[in-house]
Amino acid sequence: MPRGFQSFRHMNLLRILSDRRFGSTLEELARELEVTTRTVRRDLEVLDDLGCGIEWESNPETGERSV
């Protein structure tokens, strides 16, 4: 995958997160971006490494992770 597409996806992910007042699950983000939850997780790690302040929460009952 071309690097430019990843950058576009990162920017789109930031836009989605900033538009949502109460966050999203990894599954919701993956569905919206048309990628896997693993890709979303990696993208979130990149954004966090860049200083975007990504916060994660895990629900032990459902196993869902939300951002």
TILOMI-182346 format. One record per residue: x, y, z of N, C-alpha, C in turn; residue number from 0; residue in one letter. Coordinates in steps of 0.1 Angstrom, whole numbers. Layout:
<atoms>
{atom {X; Y; Z}; {X; Y; Z}; {X; Y; Z}; NUM; 'a'}
...
</atoms>
This chain:
<atoms>
{atom {8; -12; 0}; {0; 0; 0}; {9; 12; 0}; 0; 'm'}
{atom {6; 22; -9}; {14; 34; -9}; {13; 42; 4}; 1; 'p'}
{atom {24; 48; 7}; {25; 56; 20}; {15; 67; 20}; 2; 'r'}
{atom {12; 73; 9}; {3; 84; 9}; {-11; 80; 13}; 3; 'g'}
{atom {-15; 67; 10}; {-28; 62; 14}; {-29; 61; 29}; 4; 'f'}
{atom {-18; 56; 35}; {-17; 55; 49}; {-19; 68; 56}; 5; 'q'}
{atom {-12; 78; 51}; {-13; 92; 57}; {-27; 97; 55}; 6; 's'}
{atom {-34; 94; 44}; {-48; 98; 42}; {-57; 91; 52}; 7; 'f'}
{atom {-54; 78; 55}; {-62; 71; 64}; {-60; 76; 78}; 8; 'r'}
{atom {-48; 80; 82}; {-45; 85; 95}; {-52; 98; 97}; 9; 'h'}
{atom {-52; 107; 87}; {-59; 120; 88}; {-74; 117; 89}; 10; 'm'}
{atom {-79; 108; 81}; {-94; 105; 82}; {-97; 99; 96}; 11; 'n'}
{atom {-89; 91; 101}; {-91; 85; 114}; {-92; 96; 125}; 12; 'l'}
{atom {-83; 106; 124}; {-83; 117; 134}; {-96; 125; 132}; 13; 'l'}
{atom {-100; 127; 120}; {-112; 135; 117}; {-124; 128; 124}; 14; 'r'}
{atom {-125; 115; 121}; {-136; 107; 127}; {-136; 108; 142}; 15; 'i'}
{atom {-125; 106; 148}; {-124; 106; 163}; {-127; 120; 168}; 16; 'l'}
{atom {-123; 131; 161}; {-126; 144; 166}; {-141; 148; 165}; 17; 's'}
{atom {-147; 142; 155}; {-162; 144; 153}; {-171; 137; 162}; 18; 'd'}
{atom {-166; 126; 168}; {-174; 118; 177}; {-172; 123; 192}; 19; 'r'}
{atom {-182; 126; 198}; {-181; 131; 212}; {-178; 121; 222}; 20; 'r'}
{atom {-183; 109; 220}; {-182; 98; 230}; {-173; 87; 225}; 21; 'f'}
{atom {-165; 88; 215}; {-156; 78; 211}; {-162; 67; 202}; 22; 'g'}
{atom {-154; 57; 199}; {-158; 47; 190}; {-151; 34; 194}; 23; 's'}
{atom {-157; 23; 191}; {-150; 10; 193}; {-141; 8; 181}; 24; 't'}
{atom {-131; -1; 182}; {-122; -5; 171}; {-130; -10; 160}; 25; 'l'}
{atom {-140; -18; 163}; {-149; -24; 153}; {-156; -14; 144}; 26; 'e'}
{atom {-161; -4; 151}; {-168; 7; 144}; {-159; 15; 135}; 27; 'e'}
{atom {-147; 18; 140}; {-137; 25; 132}; {-133; 16; 120}; 28; 'l'}
{atom {-130; 4; 122}; {-126; -5; 111}; {-137; -6; 100}; 29; 'a'}
{atom {-149; -7; 104}; {-160; -7; 95}; {-161; 6; 87}; 30; 'r'}
{atom {-160; 17; 93}; {-161; 30; 87}; {-149; 32; 77}; 31; 'e'}
{atom {-137; 28; 81}; {-125; 30; 73}; {-123; 18; 63}; 32; 'l'}
{atom {-131; 8; 64}; {-130; -4; 55}; {-117; -11; 56}; 33; 'e'}
{atom {-112; -13; 69}; {-100; -20; 72}; {-102; -29; 83}; 34; 'v'}
{atom {-92; -37; 87}; {-94; -46; 99}; {-92; -38; 112}; 35; 't'}
{atom {-96; -44; 123}; {-93; -38; 136}; {-78; -38; 139}; 36; 't'}
{atom {-71; -47; 133}; {-56; -47; 135}; {-50; -35; 129}; 37; 'r'}
{atom {-55; -31; 117}; {-50; -19; 110}; {-54; -7; 118}; 38; 't'}
{atom {-66; -6; 123}; {-70; 5; 131}; {-61; 6; 144}; 39; 'v'}
{atom {-58; -5; 150}; {-50; -5; 162}; {-36; 0; 158}; 40; 'r'}
{atom {-30; -4; 147}; {-17; 0; 143}; {-17; 15; 140}; 41; 'r'}
{atom {-28; 20; 133}; {-29; 34; 130}; {-30; 43; 142}; 42; 'd'}
{atom {-37; 38; 152}; {-39; 45; 165}; {-25; 46; 172}; 43; 'l'}
{atom {-17; 35; 171}; {-4; 35; 178}; {5; 45; 171}; 44; 'e'}
{atom {4; 46; 157}; {12; 56; 150}; {8; 70; 154}; 45; 'v'}
{atom {-5; 73; 155}; {-9; 86; 159}; {-6; 89; 173}; 46; 'l'}
{atom {-6; 80; 182}; {-2; 82; 195}; {13; 85; 196}; 47; 'd'}
{atom {21; 77; 189}; {35; 80; 188}; {39; 94; 183}; 48; 'd'}
{atom {30; 99; 174}; {32; 112; 169}; {27; 123; 178}; 49; 'l'}
{atom {22; 119; 190}; {18; 129; 200}; {3; 133; 199}; 50; 'g'}
{atom {-5; 125; 193}; {-19; 129; 191}; {-28; 126; 204}; 51; 'c'}
{atom {-22; 120; 214}; {-29; 118; 226}; {-41; 108; 225}; 52; 'g'}
{atom {-39; 97; 219}; {-49; 87; 218}; {-51; 80; 231}; 53; 'i'}
{atom {-64; 79; 236}; {-67; 72; 248}; {-75; 60; 245}; 54; 'e'}
{atom {-72; 48; 251}; {-79; 36; 249}; {-86; 31; 262}; 55; 'w'}
{atom {-97; 25; 260}; {-104; 18; 271}; {-108; 4; 267}; 56; 'e'}
{atom {-106; -5; 276}; {-111; -19; 273}; {-122; -22; 282}; 57; 's'}
{atom {-132; -30; 277}; {-143; -35; 284}; {-141; -49; 287}; 58; 'n'}
{atom {-137; -53; 299}; {-134; -67; 302}; {-146; -77; 300}; 59; 'p'}
{atom {-158; -72; 301}; {-170; -81; 299}; {-172; -84; 284}; 60; 'e'}
{atom {-170; -75; 275}; {-172; -77; 261}; {-160; -79; 253}; 61; 't'}
{atom {-148; -75; 259}; {-136; -76; 251}; {-134; -65; 241}; 62; 'g'}
{atom {-144; -56; 240}; {-143; -44; 231}; {-133; -34; 236}; 63; 'e'}
{atom {-127; -28; 226}; {-118; -17; 230}; {-123; -4; 223}; 64; 'r'}
{atom {-124; 7; 231}; {-129; 19; 225}; {-118; 30; 226}; 65; 's'}
{atom {-120; 40; 217}; {-111; 51; 216}; {-118; 63; 219}; 66; 'v'}
</atoms>
